[in-house]
Amino acid sequence: MGAKITRRDFLNGVALTAGAAIVPSFFLPEMWSVAAADLPSEDQDVAGYYPPGKTGLRGSHPGSFETMHKVRDGGFWDDAPKAVDTGESYDLVIVGGGISGLAAAHFFRKAAGDKARVLILENHDDFGGHAKRNEFAAGSRTILGFGGTFSIESPAPYSAVAKVLIEELGIDVPSYPKYVSKDLYRSLGLKPRIFFDKETFGTDKLVLNAAHTGSDESGINDEAAEAGLQEFLKEAPLSAKAREDFQRLRTEKKDYFPGLSSGEKKARLARMSYANYLTDTVGVSDEIVKLLQAFPHPLFGVGIDAVAAQDAWGLGLPGFNGLKLDPSPGKGMNRDCIRNDEADKYFFHFPDGNASIARLLVRNLIPSSIPGSSATDVVLAKADYSKLDEPSSSTRIRLNSTVVKVNHRGDPASAKEVEVSYFTEKKLKTVRAANCILACWHVVIPYIAQELPDPQKEALASAQKVPLLYTNVLIRNWSAFQKLGASAMYAPGMYHTSVNLDIPVSIGGYECTKKPDEPIMVHMMKAVCKPGRPAREQHKLGRIQLYSTTFETYERNIREQLLRMLGPGGFDPARDILEITVNRWPHGYAYEYNSLFDQFWLDGSETPCQVARKPFGRLAIANADADAYAYTDCAIDQAYRSVQELKKN
Ligand SMILES: Cc1cc2nc3c(=O)[nH]c(=O)nc-3n(C[C@H](O)[C@H](O)[C@H](O)COP(=O)(O)OP(=O)(O)OC[C@H]3O[C@@H](n4cnc5c(N)ncnc54)[C@H](O)[C@@H]3O)c2cc1C
């Protein structure tokens, strides 16, 4: 595992050790013994209120979304209680306590002064949005996990505005190598592997993932890569034709579009899916498509059926050697697929992911809520949630509060105030503010800010979020990983398509696990897609599936999958699983434009997010959705822009 493990690196390589897996055909009844800890929302002022310590179903947890769904379905206002005026008045109310909302509070205070009164309303029981901290107790030891946003990274160079904020928070990005034990797993003989499953490939088998076999920083050198490829070809349970196809994909130098210029070829590739390119143009067998299908899940939440061939080329996927494409990005390329070495250097992972950024922002806004003074001591600092919403504090964060309506008091063109209504503990309450920033998901905004012009509401509604599961499983030890020689597993046919040992980072007094007989966090990722349909439709259907799946079903799938993958290494789910936290994100990544489905992205015409983020009266609009780019620097940039727009009021 190299020093930089970006979201791209989570694309568990394509080129591809074997260890035949004989999976027991029975499950022990005790396997299902870990219960969901779906604790009811409590009052954030009550002693002991500590959401990071909750396990079970997290992410968009029960209690966080029901109100908004009722608003969406039209039933909320029919039986809504009479609104109670809190009498509170603010300079700024922010809807959404994710990184964008917290950064907006930071920028507003910088502009308006520390005494400016700011209220952040958040529908979840914790702040941070996708940047969610998961804490586990393993005996006397605290083990941290990231429930969502896992690192400081961006495929495009990190924005100047966001870099300044990261520095102001005290995060020294270039110092990252001193915290990560980058050679730990490799020194113990562990390598990335691919798990072939019986249903898809005829047998359960763990095989070397040959893209990650070398010893240089990127994990690949020519000799090791070639040896890895040969090992893969020998061991992978693929037909002779599929092996031949795989080898051909990597080595063949055929021009499939003779006579076309590089630009014309790219224009074609931008309009065909990579899956279609592989089958119809290159002529590889379906087995290869199945093998590569889940490769883009960590990046886009869809498979290669919904990723343009041009983007696949940008990501370095095989099959383009003979096309002699000009290396510059083609029209309509996704920003994630444009290689940028400068961007790759700016990487930092805290054990709780970017929840540390959220916590540093909160500490700046409300110093009494989180002890400490540095970007490293924040890792172990325990937040005091009772301090988040104190009347004496100029900035307040109110959790478990779903904003259901935002409207100007009078004509939006001249009104001096907005009224914000929110639902909490079965009560409808109102506050007033001179300004309001909507830093929540864009799909929500048309329901709560009905004054907005119809074209803007339509543009906001098109921001379909990408549904994802980020599952953290605390296990007793990782000796099974060691026996199987696996540090990370890509499993294209399984429920979770990746299973990775935690990134070994020790920082601020927090020590990562270094010995295989110690407990460790295993991260599993699932993208919920419906291959063959347009991306937005896949996301919509996936979202419904995530909301309607019970924790018990998630748990059963996790246990079954870990038994099949790790059982041959001696793993026993009943004995070895200590805790499970399923971070469910039906509203996950911001939807990024896709040349297969979004003509405007190819044309270079105005994008929906440009229409969606226009200010309106005393309202400004932030969130990563506002630039259709699922990264923290985007969430920060959009917060900054929204504050600049308010300053013009
Ligand atoms: C699983 C996952 C992994 C990711 N990994 C990375 C990564 O490694 N690096 C990276 O740069 N980016 C990553 N991202 C992208 C991530 O979305 C952004 O980096 C950033 O955290 C987004 O912040 P945000 O404030 O714009 O949105 P969010 O974090 O979604 O915050 C918006 C908040 O508004 C709240 N809200 C919505 N409606 C209402 C309402 N009616 N009332 C009150 N509150 C409301 C939401 O509940 C949410 O808490 C990841 C995203 C996901 C889902």
The ligand as an ORCA input file, in Angstrom:
! r2SCAN-3c Opt
* xyz 0 1
  C     -18.782      7.942      0.979
  C     -18.146      9.220      0.494
  C     -16.763      9.319      0.404
  C     -16.174     10.509     -0.030
  N     -14.810     10.600     -0.074
  C     -14.230     11.774     -0.417
  C     -12.827     11.941     -0.331
  O     -12.111     11.042      0.044
  N     -12.305     13.145     -0.651
  C     -13.078     14.183     -1.043
  O     -12.549     15.268     -1.322
  N     -14.415     14.051     -1.135
  C     -15.007     12.887     -0.812
  N     -16.376     12.774     -0.854
  C     -17.190     13.883     -1.374
  C     -17.838     14.711     -0.269
  O     -19.169     14.792     -0.618
  C     -17.224     16.118     -0.197
  O     -15.827     16.043     -0.045
  C     -17.733     16.971      0.964
  O     -17.585     16.291      2.203
  C     -19.149     17.423      0.725
  O     -19.493     18.385      1.677
  P     -20.838     19.197      1.550
  O     -20.944     20.037      2.746
  O     -20.887     19.842      0.216
  O     -22.007     18.114      1.528
  P     -22.493     17.143      2.705
  O     -21.345     16.574      3.424
  O     -23.464     16.205      2.078
  O     -23.272     18.119      3.707
  C     -24.552     18.616      3.436
  C     -25.360     18.488      4.693
  O     -26.653     19.096      4.518
  C     -27.564     18.330      5.260
  N     -28.947     18.571      4.858
  C     -29.582     18.127      3.747
  N     -30.867     18.542      3.774
  C     -31.054     19.247      4.916
  C     -32.160     19.909      5.486
  N     -33.345     19.965      4.869
  N     -32.005     20.504      6.702
  C     -30.796     20.472      7.335
  N     -29.710     19.860      6.813
  C     -29.833     19.264      5.612
  C     -27.120     16.914      4.945
  O     -27.654     15.982      5.835
  C     -25.615     17.036      5.053
  O     -25.171     16.755      6.370
  C     -16.996     11.603     -0.410
  C     -18.388     11.490     -0.340
  C     -18.955     10.309      0.115
  C     -20.448     10.204      0.195
*
